[in-house]
Amino acid sequence: MFELIGLAVTAAVSIGGYLQSRRFVRRRLTYVEAVQKPGAAVVAGVGAALVAMPVVAFLPIIGAGTAGLFGAGVGTGVAAGARDLRRRISGY
């Protein structure tokens, strides 16, 4: 039972990280050129995972994999938001 709750929390956190970071990049970082660099998504994902590590250390149901998947969700969200901005600028 607890494994299923942990899986649901992990999925919700990962999807939420993706959606929030993509929305943030599209709305707030429209004119920031640094978000277009290839390493920006990696830096954002690693930073998010490092920030999430102390939080998941105290929660008994979820583990370090949740923090890693949250970081991956944030990184892919940043990359998708940057891609959306490039498409908006180029007209596609």
C-alpha positions, 0 to 999 in steps of 0.5 A: 500500500505504501509503495503505491502511495510513494509511486503516486507522490513521485509521479505527481512531483515529477509531472508538477516539476515539468509543468511548472518549469516549462510555464516559468520559462515560457512566461518569465524567461522569454527574453533571457538568452541564457535559457537557450544554452544547452546546459541550462536544462542540465543545470536546472535539473541538477539544482532542483534535485539537490534542493529536493534531496534534504526534503525527501530525506525526512519523508518516510514514504519517498526516497532519493529516486523521487528527488532524481525524477523531480530534477529530471522533470524540471530539466526536461521542462526547462528544455521544452520551455526553451524549445517553445520560445525558439518556435515562437520566435521563428514563427512555427 
